[in-house]
Amino acid sequence: MNNGYAIIIAGALIALAVLVTFRWHISTLSGGPSPPGNSIYRLDRWTGTVTKCDDQWVPANGVGAIKLDCSPR
């Protein structure tokens, strides 16, 4: 009987991880004011809200990665 509970708990944890992992979707639109010419938007799939990320691109760790401010305004 304990194996049944373990399987149910493991399935619930996996489902929760999938929900959190695929909560946000990042999208770019060409022609924006950002230096590379793109505007970046973040879609929250749980609430349906769309947030425009900050246009100030900051290099992170000097390896070509960027850090964006996507906090709600």
HTML snippet that shows the backbone in 3Dmol.js (N, CA, C, O; Angstrom):
<script src="https://3Dmol.org/build/3Dmol-min.js"></script>
<div id="view" style="width:600px;height:400px;position:relative"></div>
<script>
const pdb = `
ATOM      1  N   MET A   1       0.814  -1.195   0.000  1.00  0.00           N
ATOM      2  CA  MET A   1       0.000   0.000   0.000  1.00  0.00           C
ATOM      3  C   MET A   1       0.864   1.268   0.000  1.00  0.00           C
ATOM      4  O   MET A   1       0.461   2.284  -0.566  1.00  0.00           O
ATOM      5  N   ASN A   2       2.030   1.220   0.620  1.00  0.00           N
ATOM      6  CA  ASN A   2       2.912   2.391   0.658  1.00  0.00           C
ATOM      7  C   ASN A   2       3.445   2.731  -0.725  1.00  0.00           C
ATOM      8  O   ASN A   2       3.703   3.900  -1.010  1.00  0.00           O
ATOM      9  N   ASN A   3       3.616   1.733  -1.592  1.00  0.00           N
ATOM     10  CA  ASN A   3       4.084   2.007  -2.947  1.00  0.00           C
ATOM     11  C   ASN A   3       3.060   2.840  -3.719  1.00  0.00           C
ATOM     12  O   ASN A   3       3.441   3.689  -4.525  1.00  0.00           O
ATOM     13  N   GLY A   4       1.801   2.614  -3.489  1.00  0.00           N
ATOM     14  CA  GLY A   4       0.747   3.386  -4.149  1.00  0.00           C
ATOM     15  C   GLY A   4       0.807   4.857  -3.772  1.00  0.00           C
ATOM     16  O   GLY A   4       0.661   5.727  -4.631  1.00  0.00           O
ATOM     17  N   TYR A   5       1.022   5.141  -2.487  1.00  0.00           N
ATOM     18  CA  TYR A   5       1.143   6.530  -2.038  1.00  0.00           C
ATOM     19  C   TYR A   5       2.384   7.180  -2.633  1.00  0.00           C
ATOM     20  O   TYR A   5       2.349   8.343  -3.035  1.00  0.00           O
ATOM     21  N   ALA A   6       3.453   6.448  -2.687  1.00  0.00           N
ATOM     22  CA  ALA A   6       4.697   6.991  -3.237  1.00  0.00           C
ATOM     23  C   ALA A   6       4.531   7.343  -4.712  1.00  0.00           C
ATOM     24  O   ALA A   6       5.043   8.368  -5.164  1.00  0.00           O
ATOM     25  N   ILE A   7       3.827   6.513  -5.460  1.00  0.00           N
ATOM     26  CA  ILE A   7       3.601   6.783  -6.880  1.00  0.00           C
ATOM     27  C   ILE A   7       2.727   8.021  -7.057  1.00  0.00           C
ATOM     28  O   ILE A   7       3.001   8.846  -7.928  1.00  0.00           O
ATOM     29  N   ILE A   8       1.697   8.161  -6.259  1.00  0.00           N
ATOM     30  CA  ILE A   8       0.810   9.331  -6.340  1.00  0.00           C
ATOM     31  C   ILE A   8       1.561  10.606  -5.983  1.00  0.00           C
ATOM     32  O   ILE A   8       1.403  11.620  -6.661  1.00  0.00           O
ATOM     33  N   ILE A   9       2.369  10.575  -4.937  1.00  0.00           N
ATOM     34  CA  ILE A   9       3.133  11.752  -4.522  1.00  0.00           C
ATOM     35  C   ILE A   9       4.161  12.118  -5.590  1.00  0.00           C
ATOM     36  O   ILE A   9       4.335  13.295  -5.905  1.00  0.00           O
ATOM     37  N   ALA A  10       4.843  11.116  -6.149  1.00  0.00           N
ATOM     38  CA  ALA A  10       5.832  11.382  -7.188  1.00  0.00           C
ATOM     39  C   ALA A  10       5.168  11.990  -8.424  1.00  0.00           C
ATOM     40  O   ALA A  10       5.712  12.913  -9.030  1.00  0.00           O
ATOM     41  N   GLY A  11       4.003  11.478  -8.797  1.00  0.00           N
ATOM     42  CA  GLY A  11       3.278  12.033  -9.941  1.00  0.00           C
ATOM     43  C   GLY A  11       2.862  13.474  -9.702  1.00  0.00           C
ATOM     44  O   GLY A  11       2.940  14.305 -10.608  1.00  0.00           O
ATOM     45  N   ALA A  12       2.421  13.772  -8.488  1.00  0.00           N
ATOM     46  CA  ALA A  12       2.030  15.144  -8.153  1.00  0.00           C
ATOM     47  C   ALA A  12       3.234  16.080  -8.205  1.00  0.00           C
ATOM     48  O   ALA A  12       3.110  17.209  -8.680  1.00  0.00           O
ATOM     49  N   LEU A  13       4.381  15.642  -7.732  1.00  0.00           N
ATOM     50  CA  LEU A  13       5.587  16.469  -7.770  1.00  0.00           C
ATOM     51  C   LEU A  13       6.049  16.724  -9.210  1.00  0.00           C
ATOM     52  O   LEU A  13       6.478  17.829  -9.544  1.00  0.00           O
ATOM     53  N   ILE A  14       5.957  15.708 -10.046  1.00  0.00           N
ATOM     54  CA  ILE A  14       6.335  15.882 -11.449  1.00  0.00           C
ATOM     55  C   ILE A  14       5.376  16.848 -12.142  1.00  0.00           C
ATOM     56  O   ILE A  14       5.813  17.704 -12.911  1.00  0.00           O
ATOM     57  N   ALA A  15       4.084  16.721 -11.882  1.00  0.00           N
ATOM     58  CA  ALA A  15       3.102  17.630 -12.481  1.00  0.00           C
ATOM     59  C   ALA A  15       3.348  19.069 -12.030  1.00  0.00           C
ATOM     60  O   ALA A  15       3.252  19.992 -12.839  1.00  0.00           O
ATOM     61  N   LEU A  16       3.660  19.268 -10.769  1.00  0.00           N
ATOM     62  CA  LEU A  16       3.947  20.606 -10.252  1.00  0.00           C
ATOM     63  C   LEU A  16       5.194  21.186 -10.923  1.00  0.00           C
ATOM     64  O   LEU A  16       5.221  22.365 -11.275  1.00  0.00           O
ATOM     65  N   ALA A  17       6.213  20.364 -11.095  1.00  0.00           N
ATOM     66  CA  ALA A  17       7.444  20.835 -11.746  1.00  0.00           C
ATOM     67  C   ALA A  17       7.177  21.244 -13.189  1.00  0.00           C
ATOM     68  O   ALA A  17       7.723  22.243 -13.657  1.00  0.00           O
ATOM     69  N   VAL A  18       6.353  20.495 -13.895  1.00  0.00           N
ATOM     70  CA  VAL A  18       6.024  20.830 -15.283  1.00  0.00           C
ATOM     71  C   VAL A  18       5.232  22.131 -15.343  1.00  0.00           C
ATOM     72  O   VAL A  18       5.477  22.961 -16.218  1.00  0.00           O
ATOM     73  N   LEU A  19       4.295  22.318 -14.433  1.00  0.00           N
ATOM     74  CA  LEU A  19       3.508  23.561 -14.416  1.00  0.00           C
ATOM     75  C   LEU A  19       4.390  24.779 -14.192  1.00  0.00           C
ATOM     76  O   LEU A  19       4.247  25.787 -14.883  1.00  0.00           O
ATOM     77  N   VAL A  20       5.297  24.691 -13.234  1.00  0.00           N
ATOM     78  CA  VAL A  20       6.156  25.831 -12.922  1.00  0.00           C
ATOM     79  C   VAL A  20       7.155  26.078 -14.051  1.00  0.00           C
ATOM     80  O   VAL A  20       7.445  27.230 -14.375  1.00  0.00           O
ATOM     81  N   THR A  21       7.679  25.024 -14.645  1.00  0.00           N
ATOM     82  CA  THR A  21       8.669  25.166 -15.710  1.00  0.00           C
ATOM     83  C   THR A  21       8.081  25.859 -16.930  1.00  0.00           C
ATOM     84  O   THR A  21       8.753  26.685 -17.548  1.00  0.00           O
ATOM     85  N   PHE A  22       6.868  25.549 -17.284  1.00  0.00           N
ATOM     86  CA  PHE A  22       6.259  26.111 -18.496  1.00  0.00           C
ATOM     87  C   PHE A  22       5.282  27.243 -18.185  1.00  0.00           C
ATOM     88  O   PHE A  22       4.356  27.485 -18.959  1.00  0.00           O
ATOM     89  N   ARG A  23       5.478  27.945 -17.051  1.00  0.00           N
ATOM     90  CA  ARG A  23       4.567  29.033 -16.693  1.00  0.00           C
ATOM     91  C   ARG A  23       4.747  30.240 -17.609  1.00  0.00           C
ATOM     92  O   ARG A  23       3.757  30.822 -18.055  1.00  0.00           O
ATOM     93  N   TRP A  24       5.996  30.632 -17.901  1.00  0.00           N
ATOM     94  CA  TRP A  24       6.247  31.842 -18.675  1.00  0.00           C
ATOM     95  C   TRP A  24       6.725  31.516 -20.074  1.00  0.00           C
ATOM     96  O   TRP A  24       7.382  30.501 -20.305  1.00  0.00           O
ATOM     97  N   HIS A  25       6.384  32.393 -21.005  1.00  0.00           N
ATOM     98  CA  HIS A  25       6.862  32.297 -22.385  1.00  0.00           C
ATOM     99  C   HIS A  25       7.449  33.650 -22.751  1.00  0.00           C
ATOM    100  O   HIS A  25       6.801  34.681 -22.574  1.00  0.00           O
ATOM    101  N   ILE A  26       8.671  33.649 -23.258  1.00  0.00           N
ATOM    102  CA  ILE A  26       9.351  34.875 -23.653  1.00  0.00           C
ATOM    103  C   ILE A  26       9.245  35.016 -25.168  1.00  0.00           C
ATOM    104  O   ILE A  26       9.488  34.058 -25.902  1.00  0.00           O
ATOM    105  N   SER A  27       8.885  36.202 -25.632  1.00  0.00           N
ATOM    106  CA  SER A  27       8.736  36.444 -27.057  1.00  0.00           C
ATOM    107  C   SER A  27       9.403  37.759 -27.430  1.00  0.00           C
ATOM    108  O   SER A  27       9.440  38.695 -26.631  1.00  0.00           O
ATOM    109  N   THR A  28       9.927  37.824 -28.637  1.00  0.00           N
ATOM    110  CA  THR A  28      10.525  39.066 -29.128  1.00  0.00           C
ATOM    111  C   THR A  28       9.771  39.559 -30.352  1.00  0.00           C
ATOM    112  O   THR A  28       9.226  38.773 -31.127  1.00  0.00           O
ATOM    113  N   LEU A  29       9.750  40.867 -30.509  1.00  0.00           N
ATOM    114  CA  LEU A  29       9.166  41.503 -31.686  1.00  0.00           C
ATOM    115  C   LEU A  29      10.236  42.378 -32.319  1.00  0.00           C
ATOM    116  O   LEU A  29      10.864  43.175 -31.623  1.00  0.00           O
ATOM    117  N   SER A  30      10.453  42.251 -33.592  1.00  0.00           N
ATOM    118  CA  SER A  30      11.493  43.015 -34.284  1.00  0.00           C
ATOM    119  C   SER A  30      11.109  44.483 -34.408  1.00  0.00           C
ATOM    120  O   SER A  30       9.931  44.842 -34.422  1.00  0.00           O
ATOM    121  N   GLY A  31      12.137  45.316 -34.496  1.00  0.00           N
ATOM    122  CA  GLY A  31      11.931  46.738 -34.743  1.00  0.00           C
ATOM    123  C   GLY A  31      11.750  47.573 -33.500  1.00  0.00           C
ATOM    124  O   GLY A  31      11.391  48.746 -33.607  1.00  0.00           O
ATOM    125  N   GLY A  32      11.981  47.022 -32.330  1.00  0.00           N
ATOM    126  CA  GLY A  32      11.824  47.779 -31.095  1.00  0.00           C
ATOM    127  C   GLY A  32      13.021  48.675 -30.816  1.00  0.00           C
ATOM    128  O   GLY A  32      13.975  48.697 -31.594  1.00  0.00           O
ATOM    129  N   PRO A  33      12.978  49.414 -29.712  1.00  0.00           N
ATOM    130  CA  PRO A  33      14.043  50.372 -29.402  1.00  0.00           C
ATOM    131  C   PRO A  33      15.287  49.749 -28.785  1.00  0.00           C
ATOM    132  O   PRO A  33      16.259  50.464 -28.540  1.00  0.00           O
ATOM    133  N   SER A  34      15.295  48.443 -28.524  1.00  0.00           N
ATOM    134  CA  SER A  34      16.460  47.815 -27.910  1.00  0.00           C
ATOM    135  C   SER A  34      17.637  47.846 -28.871  1.00  0.00           C
ATOM    136  O   SER A  34      17.438  47.920 -30.083  1.00  0.00           O
ATOM    137  N   PRO A  35      18.859  47.791 -28.354  1.00  0.00           N
ATOM    138  CA  PRO A  35      20.029  47.840 -29.236  1.00  0.00           C
ATOM    139  C   PRO A  35      20.022  46.800 -30.348  1.00  0.00           C
ATOM    140  O   PRO A  35      20.369  47.147 -31.477  1.00  0.00           O
ATOM    141  N   PRO A  36      19.643  45.528 -30.095  1.00  0.00           N
ATOM    142  CA  PRO A  36      19.600  44.593 -31.221  1.00  0.00           C
ATOM    143  C   PRO A  36      18.379  44.767 -32.113  1.00  0.00           C
ATOM    144  O   PRO A  36      18.245  44.055 -33.108  1.00  0.00           O
ATOM    145  N   GLY A  37      17.481  45.698 -31.780  1.00  0.00           N
ATOM    146  CA  GLY A  37      16.307  45.938 -32.605  1.00  0.00           C
ATOM    147  C   GLY A  37      15.102  45.105 -32.218  1.00  0.00           C
ATOM    148  O   GLY A  37      14.198  44.931 -33.036  1.00  0.00           O
ATOM    149  N   ASN A  38      15.055  44.590 -31.016  1.00  0.00           N
ATOM    150  CA  ASN A  38      13.927  43.767 -30.580  1.00  0.00           C
ATOM    151  C   ASN A  38      13.319  44.311 -29.296  1.00  0.00           C
ATOM    152  O   ASN A  38      14.015  44.896 -28.466  1.00  0.00           O
ATOM    153  N   SER A  39      12.021  44.113 -29.140  1.00  0.00           N
ATOM    154  CA  SER A  39      11.350  44.340 -27.870  1.00  0.00           C
ATOM    155  C   SER A  39      11.011  42.972 -27.306  1.00  0.00           C
ATOM    156  O   SER A  39      10.612  42.073 -28.047  1.00  0.00           O
ATOM    157  N   ILE A  40      11.166  42.812 -26.011  1.00  0.00           N
ATOM    158  CA  ILE A  40      10.961  41.511 -25.384  1.00  0.00           C
ATOM    159  C   ILE A  40       9.735  41.576 -24.484  1.00  0.00           C
ATOM    160  O   ILE A  40       9.579  42.501 -23.688  1.00  0.00           O
ATOM    161  N   TYR A  41       8.872  40.579 -24.626  1.00  0.00           N
ATOM    162  CA  TYR A  41       7.654  40.463 -23.835  1.00  0.00           C
ATOM    163  C   TYR A  41       7.629  39.111 -23.135  1.00  0.00           C
ATOM    164  O   TYR A  41       8.097  38.110 -23.677  1.00  0.00           O
ATOM    165  N   ARG A  42       7.073  39.093 -21.914  1.00  0.00           N
ATOM    166  CA  ARG A  42       6.935  37.856 -21.160  1.00  0.00           C
ATOM    167  C   ARG A  42       5.447  37.581 -20.945  1.00  0.00           C
ATOM    168  O   ARG A  42       4.727  38.419 -20.403  1.00  0.00           O
ATOM    169  N   LEU A  43       4.995  36.407 -21.372  1.00  0.00           N
ATOM    170  CA  LEU A  43       3.602  35.984 -21.208  1.00  0.00           C
ATOM    171  C   LEU A  43       3.506  35.048 -20.022  1.00  0.00           C
ATOM    172  O   LEU A  43       4.214  34.042 -19.966  1.00  0.00           O
ATOM    173  N   ASP A  44       2.639  35.367 -19.071  1.00  0.00           N
ATOM    174  CA  ASP A  44       2.362  34.489 -17.938  1.00  0.00           C
ATOM    175  C   ASP A  44       1.177  33.616 -18.326  1.00  0.00           C
ATOM    176  O   ASP A  44       0.055  34.108 -18.442  1.00  0.00           O
ATOM    177  N   ARG A  45       1.416  32.337 -18.526  1.00  0.00           N
ATOM    178  CA  ARG A  45       0.368  31.435 -18.999  1.00  0.00           C
ATOM    179  C   ARG A  45      -0.677  31.142 -17.939  1.00  0.00           C
ATOM    180  O   ARG A  45      -1.775  30.700 -18.277  1.00  0.00           O
ATOM    181  N   TRP A  46      -0.376  31.371 -16.669  1.00  0.00           N
ATOM    182  CA  TRP A  46      -1.357  31.112 -15.619  1.00  0.00           C
ATOM    183  C   TRP A  46      -2.399  32.216 -15.554  1.00  0.00           C
ATOM    184  O   TRP A  46      -3.589  31.945 -15.392  1.00  0.00           O
ATOM    185  N   THR A  47      -1.951  33.468 -15.680  1.00  0.00           N
ATOM    186  CA  THR A  47      -2.872  34.595 -15.522  1.00  0.00           C
ATOM    187  C   THR A  47      -3.233  35.252 -16.848  1.00  0.00           C
ATOM    188  O   THR A  47      -4.223  35.979 -16.926  1.00  0.00           O
ATOM    189  N   GLY A  48      -2.441  35.007 -17.896  1.00  0.00           N
ATOM    190  CA  GLY A  48      -2.690  35.622 -19.192  1.00  0.00           C
ATOM    191  C   GLY A  48      -2.137  37.024 -19.317  1.00  0.00           C
ATOM    192  O   GLY A  48      -2.409  37.700 -20.310  1.00  0.00           O
ATOM    193  N   THR A  49      -1.364  37.488 -18.334  1.00  0.00           N
ATOM    194  CA  THR A  49      -0.808  38.832 -18.415  1.00  0.00           C
ATOM    195  C   THR A  49       0.428  38.851 -19.299  1.00  0.00           C
ATOM    196  O   THR A  49       1.189  37.885 -19.356  1.00  0.00           O
ATOM    197  N   VAL A  50       0.612  39.973 -19.988  1.00  0.00           N
ATOM    198  CA  VAL A  50       1.780  40.188 -20.835  1.00  0.00           C
ATOM    199  C   VAL A  50       2.558  41.352 -20.240  1.00  0.00           C
ATOM    200  O   VAL A  50       1.997  42.416 -19.978  1.00  0.00           O
ATOM    201  N   THR A  51       3.869  41.141 -20.026  1.00  0.00           N
ATOM    202  CA  THR A  51       4.722  42.161 -19.443  1.00  0.00           C
ATOM    203  C   THR A  51       5.815  42.516 -20.435  1.00  0.00           C
ATOM    204  O   THR A  51       6.499  41.631 -20.950  1.00  0.00           O
ATOM    205  N   LYS A  52       5.987  43.822 -20.711  1.00  0.00           N
ATOM    206  CA  LYS A  52       7.082  44.256 -21.572  1.00  0.00           C
ATOM    207  C   LYS A  52       8.323  44.374 -20.709  1.00  0.00           C
ATOM    208  O   LYS A  52       8.323  45.082 -19.702  1.00  0.00           O
ATOM    209  N   CYS A  53       9.369  43.687 -21.101  1.00  0.00           N
ATOM    210  CA  CYS A  53      10.612  43.714 -20.342  1.00  0.00           C
ATOM    211  C   CYS A  53      11.355  45.018 -20.615  1.00  0.00           C
ATOM    212  O   CYS A  53      11.153  45.661 -21.646  1.00  0.00           O
ATOM    213  N   ASP A  54      12.208  45.392 -19.686  1.00  0.00           N
ATOM    214  CA  ASP A  54      12.987  46.613 -19.795  1.00  0.00           C
ATOM    215  C   ASP A  54      13.847  46.573 -21.049  1.00  0.00           C
ATOM    216  O   ASP A  54      14.413  45.532 -21.384  1.00  0.00           O
ATOM    217  N   ASP A  55      13.947  47.689 -21.734  1.00  0.00           N
ATOM    218  CA  ASP A  55      14.728  47.757 -22.961  1.00  0.00           C
ATOM    219  C   ASP A  55      16.229  47.905 -22.712  1.00  0.00           C
ATOM    220  O   ASP A  55      17.015  47.884 -23.659  1.00  0.00           O
ATOM    221  N   GLN A  56      16.628  48.053 -21.465  1.00  0.00           N
ATOM    222  CA  GLN A  56      18.048  48.202 -21.153  1.00  0.00           C
ATOM    223  C   GLN A  56      18.673  46.822 -21.012  1.00  0.00           C
ATOM    224  O   GLN A  56      18.449  46.140 -20.012  1.00  0.00           O
ATOM    225  N   TRP A  57      19.438  46.415 -21.984  1.00  0.00           N
ATOM    226  CA  TRP A  57      20.082  45.104 -21.979  1.00  0.00           C
ATOM    227  C   TRP A  57      21.396  45.216 -21.229  1.00  0.00           C
ATOM    228  O   TRP A  57      22.214  46.079 -21.548  1.00  0.00           O
ATOM    229  N   VAL A  58      21.612  44.373 -20.250  1.00  0.00           N
ATOM    230  CA  VAL A  58      22.831  44.402 -19.457  1.00  0.00           C
ATOM    231  C   VAL A  58      23.556  43.078 -19.644  1.00  0.00           C
ATOM    232  O   VAL A  58      22.982  42.027 -19.360  1.00  0.00           O
ATOM    233  N   PRO A  59      24.806  43.097 -20.117  1.00  0.00           N
ATOM    234  CA  PRO A  59      25.546  41.844 -20.241  1.00  0.00           C
ATOM    235  C   PRO A  59      25.721  41.191 -18.880  1.00  0.00           C
ATOM    236  O   PRO A  59      26.088  41.853 -17.909  1.00  0.00           O
ATOM    237  N   ALA A  60      25.459  39.901 -18.811  1.00  0.00           N
ATOM    238  CA  ALA A  60      25.602  39.160 -17.558  1.00  0.00           C
ATOM    239  C   ALA A  60      26.775  38.202 -17.686  1.00  0.00           C
ATOM    240  O   ALA A  60      26.815  37.390 -18.611  1.00  0.00           O
ATOM    241  N   ASN A  61      27.711  38.289 -16.784  1.00  0.00           N
ATOM    242  CA  ASN A  61      28.874  37.398 -16.712  1.00  0.00           C
ATOM    243  C   ASN A  61      29.800  37.533 -17.919  1.00  0.00           C
ATOM    244  O   ASN A  61      30.721  36.728 -18.060  1.00  0.00           O
ATOM    245  N   GLY A  62      29.596  38.499 -18.778  1.00  0.00           N
ATOM    246  CA  GLY A  62      30.486  38.739 -19.889  1.00  0.00           C
ATOM    247  C   GLY A  62      30.571  37.617 -20.922  1.00  0.00           C
ATOM    248  O   GLY A  62      31.550  37.548 -21.665  1.00  0.00           O
ATOM    249  N   VAL A  63      29.581  36.747 -20.987  1.00  0.00           N
ATOM    250  CA  VAL A  63      29.634  35.616 -21.921  1.00  0.00           C
ATOM    251  C   VAL A  63      28.544  35.719 -22.981  1.00  0.00           C
ATOM    252  O   VAL A  63      28.186  34.707 -23.584  1.00  0.00           O
ATOM    253  N   GLY A  64      28.016  36.890 -23.220  1.00  0.00           N
ATOM    254  CA  GLY A  64      26.992  37.057 -24.230  1.00  0.00           C
ATOM    255  C   GLY A  64      25.577  36.899 -23.708  1.00  0.00           C
ATOM    256  O   GLY A  64      24.619  37.160 -24.436  1.00  0.00           O
ATOM    257  N   ALA A  65      25.426  36.477 -22.458  1.00  0.00           N
ATOM    258  CA  ALA A  65      24.095  36.370 -21.878  1.00  0.00           C
ATOM    259  C   ALA A  65      23.619  37.784 -21.509  1.00  0.00           C
ATOM    260  O   ALA A  65      24.427  38.690 -21.308  1.00  0.00           O
ATOM    261  N   ILE A  66      22.309  37.951 -21.425  1.00  0.00           N
ATOM    262  CA  ILE A  66      21.768  39.254 -21.047  1.00  0.00           C
ATOM    263  C   ILE A  66      20.864  39.103 -19.838  1.00  0.00           C
ATOM    264  O   ILE A  66      20.305  38.035 -19.589  1.00  0.00           O
ATOM    265  N   LYS A  67      20.732  40.174 -19.105  1.00  0.00           N
ATOM    266  CA  LYS A  67      19.843  40.210 -17.944  1.00  0.00           C
ATOM    267  C   LYS A  67      18.778  41.257 -18.230  1.00  0.00           C
ATOM    268  O   LYS A  67      19.098  42.401 -18.553  1.00  0.00           O
ATOM    269  N   LEU A  68      17.506  40.868 -18.111  1.00  0.00           N
ATOM    270  CA  LEU A  68      16.411  41.776 -18.398  1.00  0.00           C
ATOM    271  C   LEU A  68      15.577  41.998 -17.150  1.00  0.00           C
ATOM    272  O   LEU A  68      15.435  41.097 -16.324  1.00  0.00           O
ATOM    273  N   ASP A  69      15.029  43.186 -17.013  1.00  0.00           N
ATOM    274  CA  ASP A  69      14.115  43.490 -15.926  1.00  0.00           C
ATOM    275  C   ASP A  69      12.693  43.293 -16.442  1.00  0.00           C
ATOM    276  O   ASP A  69      12.191  44.123 -17.200  1.00  0.00           O
ATOM    277  N   CYS A  70      12.043  42.209 -16.042  1.00  0.00           N
ATOM    278  CA  CYS A  70      10.685  41.918 -16.484  1.00  0.00           C
ATOM    279  C   CYS A  70       9.683  42.093 -15.343  1.00  0.00           C
ATOM    280  O   CYS A  70       8.633  41.451 -15.340  1.00  0.00           O
ATOM    281  N   SER A  71       9.993  42.946 -14.389  1.00  0.00           N
ATOM    282  CA  SER A  71       9.074  43.145 -13.277  1.00  0.00           C
ATOM    283  C   SER A  71       7.849  43.918 -13.764  1.00  0.00           C
ATOM    284  O   SER A  71       7.961  44.776 -14.639  1.00  0.00           O
ATOM    285  N   PRO A  72       6.675  43.611 -13.194  1.00  0.00           N
ATOM    286  CA  PRO A  72       5.444  44.310 -13.615  1.00  0.00           C
ATOM    287  C   PRO A  72       5.543  45.803 -13.340  1.00  0.00           C
ATOM    288  O   PRO A  72       6.091  46.219 -12.319  1.00  0.00           O
ATOM    289  N   ARG A  73       5.008  46.606 -14.257  1.00  0.00           N
ATOM    290  CA  ARG A  73       5.015  48.068 -14.062  1.00  0.00           C
ATOM    291  C   ARG A  73       3.608  48.580 -14.044  1.00  0.00           C
ATOM    292  O   ARG A  73       3.391  49.782 -13.891  1.00  0.00           O
TER     293      ARG A  73
END
`;
const viewer = $3Dmol.createViewer("view");
viewer.addModel(pdb, "pdb");
viewer.setStyle({}, {cartoon: {color: "spectrum"}});
viewer.zoomTo();
viewer.render();
</script>
